[in-house]
Amino acid sequence: MNSKNLLIIDDEKRLCDLLARILELEGYIVHKAYTGKEGLTLLAKHPIKVVLCDVKLPDFNGIDLLVLIKQQKPFVQVIHLTAYGTITDSVKAIKNGAYDYITKGDDNDKIIPLVAKAFEAADKVAVVQQQQTAQKGFDAIIGQSALLLEAIAMAKKVAPTQANVLLLGETGTGKEVFAKAIHDASKYKESVLLAINCSAISADLLESELFGYKKGAFTGALQDKKGLLEQADGGTLFLDEIGDMPLHMQAKILRVLEDGTFIKLGDLQTKKVQVRLIAATHKNLLEEVEKGNFREDLFYRLSVFTLHLPKLNDRKEDILFLAEHFIKQFSASTVKMNADFQQLLLQHNWKGNIRELKNTIERTLILSTGASLDSSLLPASFNAASSKINTNLDMASIEEEHIKKVLQYTLGNKTETAQLLGIGLATLYRKMDLYSIPKY
Ligand SMILES: Nc1ncnc2c1ncn2[C@@H]1O[C@H](COP(=O)(O)OP(=O)(O)OP(=O)(O)O)[C@@H](O)[C@H]1O
């Protein structure tokens, strides 16, 4: 519980080593990885609570990696390391559940308190999660709206059959939750459910992870490796973001769907498996077929049983149920939502769907000190007056968010803020007026 294990993932070895030294001097146990894949392996092995992660890695982009880290260990807090010019990515990452971001190079004096705060946040979340028994299967799907109940009813019908399933829905609508529920209610439940995100890793890695390889198939293939298809034999394989799978691999997946066979990389023999495939995408696959990015035959084969997961904006009646569910999940005590807080949740444009709601509640609980949640705990973008600008990732809203963040760091010191932003004090005041940022 009191582990001070921290992971740095950065392909710039020099920076990685330097940060590690600084943090080791503070008493942290630092693990270092130079690729996303190495990072995920270390995360599985050690009791890591905080990850400092570059947003641009050779094998991953930081935002996808963040999702995988949170999937593996939901309480882990991720701080993104950004270079100048990638702040947009970082703002997006925070919307997706990153704890915070720092700009590389000039923020070393900010990093130590930030890491300490991230450890506190990780502990707060981890304690609560340990106290809870995770709900399984369809019980984990919260909501009462007609649209959701219809999707659940359809999923319950298909679950016990052998049919492959295609889940369609925007990001964060619960495609993975549905895949798990279908698996848990199927005859495949005695075996494993394995998942891979086709857009999160490079094409080469995806191919070797899925199909496996024979020793000597390529440089670095030092021994035979079983792919996920073989490992999931008798169980379920969840192919997330199948719309991003390269065309040549789509042909191989079609074959698996047709007769359960595939060939490992570097092998001459065909292998046969019995795997139920559940695929998901946020893309319009028919459009992708028309653009030539997705095979028509695979599309028809996959769409035999299609489930559409509704957007959160189309089932607003579920918002407060879900919010209460996440409050219980993240907080040991009974915390109540004030009416103004509830109203802002209902008015918000939930582009990130349930994931965004879950992250919002988690952040709010970390910030809250009392027994009730009020609207001041929500980010400025929730305020009705500014929601129009801020729900978009336009330059003005990014600038506004960034100025507010730096002001928070400097505890409202305008001179220091202007220096950190590299602008004059008068310009800072003008921008604060423009964005109606209070001058304390
Ligand atoms: N109906 C629901 N009830 C409770 N929690 C949910 C529900 N739907 C989604 N969630 C939670 O929201 C988060 C996002 O869900 P999930 O990962 O399944 O979405 P997704 O559609 O697969 O997203 P992506 O396309 O980005 O991979 C998860 O933490 C999940 O536990």
Ligand as a Chemical Component Dictionary entry (heavy atoms), coordinates in Angstrom:
data_LIG
# 
_chem_comp.id                   LIG 
_chem_comp.type                 NON-POLYMER 
_chem_comp.pdbx_formal_charge   0 
_chem_comp.three_letter_code    LIG 
# 
loop_
_chem_comp_atom.comp_id 
_chem_comp_atom.atom_id 
_chem_comp_atom.alt_atom_id 
_chem_comp_atom.type_symbol 
_chem_comp_atom.charge 
_chem_comp_atom.model_Cartn_x 
_chem_comp_atom.model_Cartn_y 
_chem_comp_atom.model_Cartn_z 
_chem_comp_atom.pdbx_ordinal 
LIG N1  N1  N 0 -23.051 1.268  -18.864 1  
LIG C1  C1  C 0 -21.935 1.395  -18.123 2  
LIG N2  N2  N 0 -21.992 1.255  -16.795 3  
LIG C2  C2  C 0 -20.904 1.436  -16.036 4  
LIG N3  N3  N 0 -19.695 1.743  -16.525 5  
LIG C3  C3  C 0 -19.567 1.878  -17.832 6  
LIG C4  C4  C 0 -20.671 1.706  -18.717 7  
LIG N4  N4  N 0 -20.258 1.897  -19.972 8  
LIG C5  C5  C 0 -18.959 2.211  -19.892 9  
LIG N5  N5  N 0 -18.530 2.199  -18.617 10 
LIG C6  C6  C 0 -17.173 2.548  -18.140 11 
LIG O1  O1  O 0 -16.714 3.595  -19.004 12 
LIG C7  C7  C 0 -15.350 3.401  -19.385 13 
LIG C8  C8  C 0 -15.270 3.279  -20.897 14 
LIG O2  O2  O 0 -15.924 2.089  -21.323 15 
LIG P1  P1  P 0 -15.316 1.144  -22.443 16 
LIG O3  O3  O 0 -13.818 1.062  -22.332 17 
LIG O4  O4  O 0 -16.062 -0.125 -22.414 18 
LIG O5  O5  O 0 -15.693 2.014  -23.728 19 
LIG P2  P2  P 0 -15.309 1.740  -25.249 20 
LIG O6  O6  O 0 -16.535 2.042  -26.037 21 
LIG O7  O7  O 0 -14.695 0.368  -25.373 22 
LIG O8  O8  O 0 -14.243 2.865  -25.498 23 
LIG P3  P3  P 0 -13.095 2.941  -26.653 24 
LIG O9  O9  O 0 -13.809 2.911  -27.966 25 
LIG O10 O10 O 0 -12.461 4.278  -26.409 26 
LIG O11 O11 O 0 -12.186 1.776  -26.425 27 
LIG C9  C9  C 0 -14.890 2.144  -18.667 28 
LIG O12 O12 O 0 -14.212 2.524  -17.498 29 
LIG C10 C10 C 0 -16.175 1.418  -18.317 30 
LIG O13 O13 O 0 -16.008 0.669  -17.135 31 
# 
loop_
_chem_comp_bond.comp_id 
_chem_comp_bond.atom_id_1 
_chem_comp_bond.atom_id_2 
_chem_comp_bond.value_order 
_chem_comp_bond.pdbx_ordinal 
LIG N1  C1  SING 1  
LIG C1  N2  SING 2  
LIG C1  C4  DOUB 3  
LIG N2  C2  DOUB 4  
LIG C2  N3  SING 5  
LIG N3  C3  DOUB 6  
LIG C3  C4  SING 7  
LIG C3  N5  SING 8  
LIG C4  N4  SING 9  
LIG N4  C5  DOUB 10 
LIG C5  N5  SING 11 
LIG N5  C6  SING 12 
LIG C6  O1  SING 13 
LIG C6  C10 SING 14 
LIG O1  C7  SING 15 
LIG C7  C8  SING 16 
LIG C7  C9  SING 17 
LIG C8  O2  SING 18 
LIG O2  P1  SING 19 
LIG P1  O3  DOUB 20 
LIG P1  O4  SING 21 
LIG P1  O5  SING 22 
LIG O5  P2  SING 23 
LIG P2  O6  DOUB 24 
LIG P2  O7  SING 25 
LIG P2  O8  SING 26 
LIG O8  P3  SING 27 
LIG P3  O9  DOUB 28 
LIG P3  O10 SING 29 
LIG P3  O11 SING 30 
LIG C9  O12 SING 31 
LIG C9  C10 SING 32 
LIG C10 O13 SING 33 
# 
